[in-house]
Amino acid sequence: MATQGTINYKGFEFEFDYNYEPYEQQTYEYPGSPAQFEIYNVTLNGIDASDLLENQIEEFDECVIDNLTNN
């Protein structure tokens, strides 16, 4: 399920969509599943920002994950 979020990154307010699937513990009958996090549709003032963040996407992703997990 997609969720929308916003983050102030380097002084600019970016909007993005993301999917988060939490960690599922392993059991005897189920192998479990690691947590998964996917960010997509990053925009700035309604305009696609993927080219703008091309060389900084890993830093942006880490900033978003830190922000979401610490709030």
N, C-alpha and C positions, 0 to 999 in steps of 0.2 A: 504494500500500500504506500503510495507516494505521500509525502508530507512536505509542506513548504516552510522555508526558513529565511531569515535575513541575518546578515552579519556585517559589522563595520570592519573592513579589512583595508589597512593602510589609508584610513581617512575617508573611505568611500563605502556607501551602504549597498551591498550586493544582495540580491534575492536568488534563491536556489531551491530546487526540488531535491528531495533525497528519499532513499529507502533504507530502512534499518531493520535487520533481522537479528534479534538477540541470540546469544549463545544458548545452545540446548545441550544439557548434560548427557553424557553417555550412560547408557544402562546396559544390562545384560542382553536385552533384545533390540536395542537401538544404538547405532554407532555415534549418535550425537551430531552436533553441527556447530562450527565456529560462528562467531558473530560476523555479520556482513554489513557493510556500510557503503552506499553508492550515492555520489553527488552528481547531479546532472542539471541541465537547463539553468546555468548560471547567467544572470542578467544584471545589468547596471542601468537604472532608469528605464527598464523595459527593453533594453537592447542587449543582444547576445554578447557576453563578455568572454567567451572562450578564447578568442584570439588575444585579447588583452592579458589574460592569465596564462597563456600558453607555457611560458617558461617558469611560472610560479605556482602551477596547479598543485603540486605536492605540498607546498607551504600553505596554500589556501585550504586544501583538504584537512591538513593537520590543525589549522586554526579553527575550522568549523567543528571538527570532532572534539577538540578541547573545549570549545564553547558549549557544545551540546551536552557533553558529559559532565561538565562542571556546573551546570545550571539546573 
